[in-house]
Amino acid sequence: MDIFRKHQKIPKTPFSRRDLGYGVFENVIVGVRAEPFLKLLEKISSPIMKSLHLIVYGEWLKGGSHKLKEVLIPTHDGAKLATSIFLPNEIFENHGKAPTILIRTPYWKDSLALVGYYLALKGYVALTQDIRGCGHSSPYGNNAYFFSERNDGIETARWIQKQFWYNGRIGMWGASYPALCEWMVSYDNGDLFQCLTPGLATPHMIWSAHNGLDILGIGVDIARIFHETTKFYDPISKYNKEWTHQATENQLLNPKYALYNDPLDLSNFDLDLDKDLRGLSFDEKAKKIGNILDIEFNKRDFGKFQRLLYKLVIQRRTNLLSKYMAGMLDYDPAKLSCPVLILSGWYDMFSRPAMEAFTELQEKGPKDIVEKSKIVVGPWAHGDVQLARGTIWEALFSPGGWMDFVRTFVPWKWYDYWLKDEKNDLYETGPVKIFVMNRNKWRYEQEWPLKRAAEEVLYLHSDGKRVYDPTGGGFLSKHFPKESEAVDEFIFDPMNPVITRGGNNLMLPQGSLDQEKPEERKDTLVYTSPPLNRGMEVTGNVEFILFAASDAEDTDFMIKLCEVTQKGKSFNVLDRGIRARFRDFNYHKPKLIEPGKIYEYRIPLGPTSNYFRSGNRIRIDITSSDWPKYNINANLGGKGEKYDYKVANQKIYHTAEYPSRLLLPVIFDYF
C-alpha cells in the first residue's frame, strides 16, 4: 500500500489556497515535461538550439550532433545509472576525441535532451544521467537521498575515462540538484574533473541556513520531487494527484499539522547526520542507514523509499541541522580539486549558503583553486528571473533579464577556457560579479563580503501606539535609543500564522513581492525610516539584533527587511528569523528561554546587493511566524501532547540597555 495513503488522512483546512495567495500546491518544475512532447523536440533539436544560440549569442552553430543508445553504467554496489550520450557528428563519425560535460539529474535525463544536443553542437561530448533510483535508473536501485551522489559521480567519471572520446578533460553542468551533484565530487577526487559550474546550490546545508527554523515549504517540495522522479520511469505532464502531494498538503494548508514542538533532548531523531554519518564511506553510510531506516540503495523498493521520505519530511525523524549537505558531510574546501564557477541569485533559496561557501573557499581553499574560482550573483530566485515582469522586451533584454540569465548559466567562456584551452578574457575581470538591484547594473568585485563596506546602524523606536500599523508609531532612526522607550507587544497565535509572501523559496511564491497583506495584521510590528535624502546601496551580509521577551519557553521571531516606495508600496528585500531554543546556533544543545526574561537574538538576515532609492524608506517587520515557509512554533518547548499549542505574548525592546537594531553594510563610493 502507498505509505502516504496509509498514514495520512487529508483534513479539512481552515485556510484555502486563495487565502494563502497561491494557485495550486504542486511541483511545476517537472510538471510540463511530457515524454511525447520531448520526443518531438528531439527530432528538431538541431535547428531549435542553433536558432536559440543565434538569438542569445549572435552566432550560428555549424555541424550536427548524434545521440547514442542509452547505456547503463554499473556501480560497485550493484546499482545501474541510465545515461544518454551526445557526440558532435565529427567525433562520432571519426571516432575522435573531445572534452566531456557530465549532467547528473533526478529530473529525468530525457527532459535535458535538448541541452545534450546543444553541448554537442558546441563541440563537447555531453552525458545526461538519471541518478540512482530516478527515471530510467529507477528499476536498478533506490534513490539514496543525496548519500550516493559523490560515489556515483566519481564512478561515472572513471567510466568516462575508458571511453574512446575521452581527451583528459571532464567538466560538469547543472543547477539545483544537478549542481549539488557537482559539489559532491568537487573535493579530493583525484583530478577527475577540470572545472565545475554549480548553479543555485551549495555544499552548506540549506536547513542550517535559517537559524534553527525548519524550512517546511522547501522540505515538502523536495519530498514531492523525490517521490515523483523515483516513481515514474518517463517524464510526465501531470502528477499533482499523487498521494505524496495530498499527504503533505495538510501541512501547507492547516497550521495544526505544521506545529513544531520537538523534545529538547532530540530523542525523536532516528538519525543524526553529523553524529551518525560524518567520516563514513558510502558503503558504511549505506549499511548504517539501511539498519536504521530499513532501506537498501542498490535494490529497487519504492515502498521503502516512500517510508524514508515519510520519516524525513512528515515525521522529521532525521536531524538535518548539519554544517554540510547530506552526501558531502565531509566536504573540505582545502581539498577542492578543480576551479568552481558558483552561480546564484539574491532571492535563491541557496543564496546565503552559496555566499558562505564562496567566503569559505576564499579563506581555506588551495591557493591555485582560489585564484581560479569565481561567483556570479544575479537578481534571480530559484529558476525565476525577477526582472522578467514587465514587457516582453524588458523580460528578455533588460540587465539581469532572461538573456543575462541564460548567458550566466551557460558559461561558454568558462568551459572553453578549462576544457578546450581557449585563452579568452575570462580572467580579465574580478572573481566576484554581482547585480545591484534597483541600480540594475552588474559590477565586478575582488572579494565577498566587500572590505570597503561601512556599517550603517538603524535603531528601532516607537511611541507605543499602533506599532502594528505601517502608518503607526514604529520607526527606524540612526539615533541611539533613550533610556526608556515604550515596549511594543503583539500576540502570537500558532493557529493564525502570518502567511509567507515572497522571499527565498522553492515552489512557494518567490522573490520581491508587495507586503501589504502581512503588514496589515496586528501581530506584525512595523518600523519605518524617514524618506532617504539620497540613495543608499546595501551590499553585503545584513544582520538584525533583537532584544525580546516571551511568556513562552520556546518561540520564534521573524525579521523582514523591506523597501517602501514613494507610493507607499512595501517590497521584501531579505527575511529570516530565529528559533529561540537555537539562539546560540548550537543545534545539538538547544536551550529553552525563561518566560518574561529579555534575550538578545543576533539574526543573520542573509546577503544582498540592493540600492534603496532616494525618497524611498527602509522598513523592518517583526512577527513570530512565516508559514508555510517555516513550520510554526507551538510555544511549548517540547511539552504537552500532539497538536497542543500556546498563544504567546511577545515583547520587543528598544532602549539604551536593549538597543534592537539593523546592521547594514553600505557602499558609499557609488552615489
C-alpha positions in Angstrom: 0.0 0.0 0.0 1.1 3.6 -0.7 2.7 4.7 2.5 1.2 8.2 2.2 -2.2 6.9 1.7 -1.9 4.5 4.6 -0.7 7.1 7.1 -2.4 10.3 6.1 -5.9 11.5 6.0 -6.5 14.8 4.3 -8.1 17.1 6.8 -10.5 19.9 6.3 -8.4 23.0 6.4 -9.1 26.4 7.9 -7.2 28.1 5.0 -8.0 27.9 1.4 -5.4 28.3 -1.4 -7.0 31.7 -2.2 -6.5 32.8 1.5 -2.8 31.9 1.1 -2.5 33.7 -2.2 -1.3 30.6 -4.1 -2.8 28.9 -7.1 -2.0 25.2 -6.7 0.4 23.4 -4.3 2.2 21.2 -6.8 5.6 20.8 -8.3 5.7 22.8 -11.5 9.4 22.2 -12.1 8.8 18.8 -13.8 5.1 19.1 -14.3 5.4 20.2 -18.0 7.8 17.5 -19.1 5.7 15.1 -21.1 7.5 12.3 -22.8 5.7 12.6 -26.3 6.4 16.3 -26.4 10.1 15.8 -25.6 10.4 13.1 -28.2 9.1 15.5 -30.8 11.6 18.2 -29.7 14.5 15.8 -30.0 13.7 15.3 -33.7 14.0 19.0 -34.4 16.7 19.7 -31.7 19.4 20.9 -34.1 17.5 23.8 -35.7 15.9 24.8 -32.4 19.2 25.0 -30.5 21.1 26.7 -33.4 18.3 29.3 -33.6 18.3 29.9 -29.8 22.1 30.2 -29.8 21.9 32.8 -32.6 19.4 34.9 -30.6 21.4 34.8 -27.4 25.0 34.8 -28.7 24.7 36.2 -32.2 26.5 33.1 -33.7 25.2 30.4 -36.0 26.5 27.0 -35.0 27.7 24.7 -37.7 27.7 20.9 -37.8 25.4 18.5 -36.0 25.2 16.1 -33.1 24.4 12.4 -32.6 22.8 10.6 -29.7 24.0 7.1 -28.8 21.8 4.3 -27.5 21.2 4.6 -23.7 23.8 2.8 -21.6 23.5 1.5 -18.0 26.7 2.4 -16.1 27.2 -0.1 -13.2 28.2 1.0 -9.7 30.4 -1.1 -7.4 27.5 -2.0 -5.2 25.2 -3.3 -7.9 23.1 -0.3 -8.9 22.9 1.0 -12.5 22.8 4.5 -13.8 20.9 5.2 -17.1 23.0 7.5 -19.2 22.4 9.3 -22.6 25.4 10.3 -24.6 25.5 13.1 -27.2 28.5 13.5 -29.5 29.4 16.1 -32.1 29.0 14.5 -35.6 32.7 14.8 -36.3 33.6 12.9 -33.2 31.0 10.2 -33.8 31.9 9.7 -37.4 35.7 9.7 -37.0 35.9 8.1 -33.6 37.7 11.2 -32.4 38.3 12.8 -29.0 36.7 15.7 -27.3 36.1 17.2 -23.8 33.2 15.8 -21.8 30.4 17.7 -19.9 28.5 15.5 -17.4 25.0 16.3 -16.1 23.6 14.2 -13.3 19.9 14.8 -12.5 16.8 13.4 -10.7 14.6 15.3 -13.1 14.6 12.7 -15.9 17.6 12.9 -18.2 15.3 12.8 -21.2 14.0 16.2 -20.2 17.5 17.5 -20.8 17.9 16.0 -24.3 18.0 19.5 -25.9 20.8 20.5 -23.6 22.7 17.4 -24.6 22.3 18.1 -28.3 23.3 21.8 -27.7 26.5 20.9 -25.8 27.4 18.5 -28.7 26.8 21.3 -31.2 29.4 23.3 -29.3 32.0 20.6 -29.7 31.5 18.8 -26.3 30.6 15.2 -25.6 27.6 15.5 -23.3 26.3 12.9 -20.8 22.9 13.2 -19.2 22.3 10.7 -16.4 19.4 9.7 -14.2 20.7 9.5 -10.7 20.3 6.3 -8.7 16.7 5.3 -8.3 15.3 8.0 -10.6 13.8 8.0 -14.1 15.4 5.2 -16.3 17.7 4.3 -13.4 14.7 3.5 -11.1 14.5 -0.2 -11.9 18.1 -0.7 -10.7 18.2 0.8 -7.3 16.7 3.1 -4.7 17.2 6.9 -4.6 19.7 7.5 -1.8 18.6 11.0 -0.7 21.9 12.6 -1.6 24.1 10.0 0.0 25.2 8.1 -3.1 25.9 11.2 -5.4 29.6 11.5 -4.6 30.3 7.8 -5.1 28.2 7.6 -8.3 29.6 10.8 -9.8 33.2 9.6 -9.3 32.4 6.1 -10.7 30.8 7.7 -13.7 33.8 9.9 -14.3 36.1 6.8 -14.1 33.8 5.1 -16.7 34.2 8.2 -19.0 37.9 7.8 -18.8 37.7 4.4 -20.5 35.6 5.7 -23.5 37.0 6.3 -27.0 36.3 10.1 -27.0 37.9 10.9 -23.6 40.7 13.5 -24.1 41.6 14.0 -20.4 39.1 16.8 -19.8 35.8 16.5 -17.9 33.5 19.3 -16.6 30.0 19.3 -15.2 26.9 21.4 -15.7 23.7 21.9 -13.7 21.6 24.0 -11.4 19.8 23.0 -8.2 20.1 19.2 -7.6 22.4 18.6 -10.6 24.6 21.4 -9.1 24.6 19.5 -5.7 25.9 16.5 -7.7 28.8 18.8 -8.8 29.7 19.9 -5.3 29.7 16.4 -4.1 32.6 15.4 -6.4 34.4 18.8 -6.1 36.9 17.8 -3.5 39.5 15.1 -3.1 38.6 13.5 -6.4 41.9 12.5 -7.8 41.8 15.3 -10.5 39.0 13.5 -12.4 37.4 16.9 -13.2 38.9 20.0 -14.7 36.1 22.5 -13.9 32.7 22.7 -12.3 29.8 25.1 -12.6 27.4 24.6 -9.7 24.3 26.9 -10.0 21.7 27.6 -7.4 23.2 25.1 -4.9 25.9 24.8 -2.3 27.8 22.4 -0.1 26.5 24.2 3.0 23.3 22.7 4.5 20.3 24.7 3.5 18.4 23.5 6.6 21.1 25.1 8.8 20.9 28.5 7.0 17.7 29.5 8.8 18.9 30.0 12.3 17.2 26.8 13.7 13.9 27.3 11.9 12.6 24.3 10.0 12.1 25.1 6.3 8.7 23.4 5.9 7.9 24.6 2.4 11.2 23.6 0.8 11.2 20.3 2.7 7.7 19.4 1.3 8.8 20.5 -2.2 11.9 18.3 -2.1 9.8 15.3 -0.9 7.4 15.7 -3.7 10.2 16.0 -6.3 11.9 12.9 -5.0 8.6 10.9 -4.9 7.6 11.7 -8.4 11.0 11.3 -10.1 11.6 8.0 -8.3 8.1 6.6 -9.1 7.9 7.4 -12.8 10.2 5.9 -15.4 9.5 8.7 -18.0 8.7 12.4 -17.6 5.0 13.0 -17.1 2.8 16.1 -17.6 0.5 15.9 -14.6 1.0 14.2 -11.3 -0.4 16.5 -8.7 -3.0 13.9 -7.7 -0.2 11.7 -6.3 -0.7 10.8 -2.7 2.6 12.4 -1.6 1.1 15.8 -2.6 -2.1 15.1 -0.7 -0.2 13.8 2.3 1.9 16.9 2.5 -0.7 19.5 1.5 -2.2 19.4 5.0 1.0 20.9 6.4 0.7 23.7 3.8 -3.0 24.4 4.4 -3.7 23.7 8.1 -1.5 25.2 10.9 -2.5 22.3 13.2 -0.4 19.9 11.1 2.6 22.3 10.8 3.3 22.7 14.5 6.9 22.4 15.8 7.2 21.1 19.4 10.2 18.8 19.3 11.6 17.5 22.7 14.6 19.3 23.9 16.8 16.2 24.2 16.5 15.4 20.4 15.3 11.9 21.3 12.7 11.9 18.4 15.5 11.6 15.8 16.3 8.1 14.4 19.3 9.5 12.6 21.6 12.5 13.1 23.6 13.4 10.0 26.6 14.8 11.9 26.8 12.3 14.7 25.9 9.2 12.8 27.4 9.6 9.3 30.2 12.0 9.2 33.5 10.4 8.4 32.0 7.2 6.9 32.5 5.8 3.4 29.5 5.4 1.2 29.3 1.7 1.9 29.4 2.3 5.6 26.7 5.0 5.3 24.5 2.8 3.2 24.8 0.0 5.8 24.1 2.2 8.7 21.2 4.0 7.1 19.8 0.6 6.0 19.9 -0.7 9.5 18.2 2.4 11.0 15.7 3.2 8.2 15.3 -0.3 6.7 16.3 0.5 3.1 18.8 -0.7 0.6 20.1 1.7 -2.1 21.2 -0.9 -4.6 17.8 -2.6 -4.9 14.5 -1.2 -6.2 11.9 -0.9 -3.4 9.6 2.1 -3.9 7.6 1.4 -0.8 10.7 1.5 1.4 11.8 4.8 -0.3 8.3 6.2 0.4 8.7 5.3 4.1 12.1 7.0 4.1 10.5 10.2 2.7 7.7 9.9 5.2 10.1 9.7 8.1 12.3 12.5 6.8 9.6 15.0 5.9 6.3 14.1 7.6 7.7 12.8 10.8 11.0 14.7 10.6 12.9 11.8 12.2 16.3 12.9 10.9 18.3 15.8 12.3 19.2 17.7 9.2 21.0 20.6 11.0 24.5 19.7 9.9 27.1 22.1 8.5 27.2 20.5 5.1 24.6 18.8 2.9 23.8 15.1 3.2 26.1 13.3 0.8 29.0 15.6 1.5 29.2 15.8 5.3 33.0 15.6 5.0 33.3 18.4 2.4 36.5 20.3 2.9 37.3 23.4 0.8 41.0 22.8 1.5 40.7 19.6 -0.6 39.0 21.2 -3.6 40.4 19.6 -6.8 39.4 22.0 -9.6 38.1 25.5 -10.1 34.4 26.2 -9.5 32.2 28.9 -11.0 29.4 29.4 -8.5 26.1 30.8 -9.9 23.5 32.2 -7.6 20.7 34.7 -7.2 19.8 37.1 -4.3 16.4 35.5 -3.9 17.5 31.9 -4.5 16.9 29.6 -1.6 20.6 28.8 -1.6 21.7 32.4 -1.6 23.1 32.7 2.0 24.8 29.2 2.0 26.2 29.9 -1.5 27.9 33.1 -0.3 29.2 31.3 2.8 30.6 28.6 0.6 32.4 31.2 -1.6 33.8 33.0 1.5 34.9 29.7 3.0 36.6 28.8 -0.3 38.4 32.2 -0.3 39.7 31.6 3.2 40.5 27.9 3.2 40.8 26.7 -0.4 44.1 25.8 -2.1 45.8 29.0 -3.5 45.6 28.0 -7.1 41.9 27.0 -6.8 41.1 30.2 -5.0 42.7 32.3 -7.8 40.8 30.5 -10.5 37.3 30.2 -8.9 34.5 32.8 -9.4 31.0 33.6 -8.3 28.2 35.4 -10.2 25.0 36.6 -8.3 22.0 37.9 -10.2 18.7 39.3 -9.2 17.1 35.9 -9.5 15.2 33.4 -7.4 15.3 29.6 -7.8 14.6 29.3 -11.5 12.8 32.7 -11.6 14.1 35.8 -13.3 12.9 38.6 -11.1 13.1 41.4 -13.6 11.0 39.4 -16.2 7.8 41.1 -15.0 7.5 44.0 -17.4 7.1 44.0 -21.2 8.4 41.0 -23.2 11.3 43.2 -24.4 12.2 44.1 -20.8 12.0 40.5 -19.7 14.4 39.4 -22.4 16.9 42.2 -22.7 17.0 44.3 -19.6 20.1 43.9 -17.3 19.5 40.8 -15.2 16.7 39.6 -17.5 16.4 36.3 -19.4 19.3 36.9 -21.8 21.7 37.6 -18.9 20.3 34.6 -17.0 21.0 32.2 -20.0 24.4 33.6 -20.6 25.3 33.2 -16.9 24.0 29.7 -16.6 25.6 28.5 -19.9 29.1 30.0 -19.4 30.8 29.1 -22.7 33.9 31.1 -21.9 34.4 29.1 -18.7 34.1 25.7 -20.4 36.1 26.8 -23.5 38.9 28.1 -21.2 39.2 25.0 -19.0 38.1 22.2 -21.3 39.4 23.4 -24.7 42.4 25.5 -23.7 40.9 28.6 -25.4 42.7 31.6 -23.8 39.8 34.1 -23.8 39.2 37.1 -21.5 37.8 35.0 -18.6 40.3 36.2 -16.1 40.4 39.9 -17.1 37.7 40.7 -14.6 37.3 40.2 -10.8 36.3 36.9 -9.2 33.0 38.3 -7.9 30.3 39.5 -10.2 27.2 40.9 -8.6 24.0 42.5 -9.7 23.0 45.6 -7.8 19.2 45.6 -7.6 17.4 48.9 -8.3 20.6 50.2 -9.9 20.0 47.4 -12.4 23.7 47.2 -13.1 26.4 44.4 -12.9 29.6 45.1 -11.1 32.8 43.2 -10.5 34.4 42.9 -7.1 37.5 41.3 -5.7 36.1 39.6 -2.6 33.0 38.8 -0.6 32.0 40.4 1.7 33.3 43.7 0.4 36.0 45.1 2.6 35.2 48.7 1.8 31.6 48.3 3.1 30.8 50.7 6.1 28.4 49.6 8.8 25.2 51.7 9.0 23.1 51.2 12.1 19.4 51.9 12.3 17.7 51.6 15.7 14.2 50.6 16.5 12.0 53.3 18.1 8.3 53.7 18.8 5.8 55.8 20.8 4.0 52.6 21.7 0.9 53.5 19.6 -0.4 51.3 16.8 3.1 49.9 16.0 1.4 47.1 14.0 0.2 49.8 11.6 2.6 50.8 8.7 1.5 54.4 9.5 1.7 54.0 13.2 4.3 54.8 15.9 7.1 52.5 14.9 10.2 54.0 13.2 13.8 53.4 12.4 16.5 56.0 13.1 20.2 56.5 13.3 19.8 57.9 16.8 20.6 55.7 19.7 17.5 54.8 21.9 16.6 56.7 25.0 17.0 55.3 28.5 13.3 54.5 28.5 11.1 53.8 25.5 7.8 52.0 25.1 7.7 48.3 25.0 6.0 47.0 21.9 3.8 43.9 22.2 1.9 41.5 20.0 0.1 38.2 20.4 1.4 35.2 18.5 -1.4 32.6 17.9 0.1 29.5 16.2 -3.4 28.7 14.7 -3.4 32.1 13.0 0.1 32.4 11.5 1.4 35.1 9.2 1.3 33.8 5.6 4.5 33.6 3.6 4.7 36.3 1.0 7.8 36.0 -1.3 11.4 35.5 -0.4 14.0 32.7 -0.9 11.6 29.8 -1.6 11.4 26.9 -4.0 7.7 26.3 -5.0 6.1 28.9 -2.8 5.9 32.4 -4.3 9.4 33.7 -4.7 11.3 37.0 -4.8 10.3 40.5 -4.1 6.5 40.9 -3.6 4.2 43.5 -2.2 3.9 43.1 1.6 0.6 44.8 2.1 -1.2 41.7 3.5 1.4 40.7 6.1 1.8 44.3 7.2 -2.0 44.8 7.8 -2.0 42.3 10.6 -2.0 43.2 14.3 0.7 40.5 15.1 3.2 42.2 12.8 5.1 45.2 14.1 6.3 47.7 11.6 9.3 50.1 11.9 9.9 52.5 9.0 12.7 55.1 8.4 12.1 58.6 7.1 12.4 59.0 3.3 16.1 58.8 2.3 17.5 62.1 1.2 19.9 60.3 -1.0 20.2 56.7 -2.3 21.8 54.1 -0.2 23.5 50.9 -1.6 23.4 48.0 0.8 25.8 45.3 -0.4 26.9 42.5 1.9 25.6 40.4 4.8 22.8 42.0 6.7 22.2 41.4 10.4 19.5 42.3 12.9 20.0 42.4 16.7 16.7 41.9 18.5 16.0 42.2 22.2 12.8 40.4 23.0 10.9 38.5 25.7 8.1 36.0 25.6 5.8 34.3 28.1 6.6 31.0 26.4 9.6 28.7 27.0 10.3 28.4 23.3 9.1 30.6 20.4 10.1 32.1 17.1 10.9 35.7 15.9 10.8 36.7 12.2 12.5 39.7 10.8 11.8 41.1 7.3 13.8 43.9 5.6 11.7 45.9 3.1 12.0 48.9 0.8 9.0 51.2 0.8 8.4 53.2 -2.4 7.3 56.8 -2.5 3.8 55.5 -3.3 3.8 53.5 -0.1 4.3 50.0 -1.5 6.4 47.8 0.7 8.6 45.1 -1.0 10.7 42.5 0.8 14.5 42.5 0.3 15.5 40.0 2.9 13.7 37.8 5.5 14.9 35.4 8.1 14.0 34.5 11.7 15.3 32.5 14.6 14.1 29.7 16.8 14.6 30.7 20.5 16.0 27.4 21.6 18.7 27.7 18.9 19.6 31.3 19.7 23.3 30.2 20.4 23.4 28.4 17.0 24.3 25.1 18.7 21.9 22.8 17.0 22.9 19.8 19.2 22.4 21.5 22.5 19.2 23.6 22.3 18.2 25.7 25.4 14.8 26.9 26.4 14.2 30.5 27.4 12.9 31.7 30.7 9.4 33.2 30.3 9.5 37.0 30.8 13.3 37.3 30.5 14.8 39.6 27.9 17.2 37.9 25.5 19.5 39.1 22.8 19.0 37.5 19.4 21.6 38.0 16.7 19.8 37.2 13.5 21.7 36.9 10.2 19.2 38.0 7.5 21.4 37.0 4.6 23.3 38.6 1.7 22.0 41.1 -0.7 23.0 44.0 -3.0 20.1 46.5 -3.1 20.0 50.2 -3.9 17.5 51.9 -1.7 16.4 54.8 -3.9 16.3 58.4 -2.8 12.9 59.2 -1.4 12.2 55.6 -0.5 12.2 54.3 3.0 13.7 51.3 4.8 11.3 49.1 6.8 11.6 46.3 9.3 8.7 44.0 10.0 8.7 41.8 13.2 6.4 38.9 13.9 6.6 35.3 15.1 5.5 33.2 12.1 6.1 32.8 8.4 4.1 29.8 7.2 4.3 27.7 5.2 7.9 28.7 4.5 8.6 27.5 8.1 6.7 25.3 10.4 5.0 27.0 13.4 6.4 27.0 16.9 3.8 25.6 19.3 5.4 27.8 22.1 5.6 24.8 24.4 9.3 23.9 24.5 8.6 20.2 23.8 5.9 19.8 26.4 2.3 18.8 26.0 0.6 16.4 23.6 0.5 16.3 19.8 -1.4 19.3 18.4 -1.1 21.2 21.7 0.0 24.8 21.5 0.2 28.0 23.5 -0.8 31.6 22.4 2.3 33.6 23.3 2.6 37.3 24.3 5.7 38.7 22.7 7.5 41.9 23.8 10.0 43.9 21.7 12.5 46.2 23.5 14.4 49.2 22.1 16.0 51.1 24.9 19.6 52.2 25.8 20.0 49.0 27.6 18.3 46.9 25.0 19.0 48.6 21.6 17.3 46.5 18.9 18.9 47.5 15.7 19.5 46.8 12.0 23.1 46.5 10.8 23.6 47.4 7.1 26.8 47.1 5.0 26.7 50.3 3.0 28.8 51.2 -0.1 29.4 54.9 -0.2 31.6 55.2 -3.3 28.8 54.7 -5.9 26.5 57.6 -5.0 
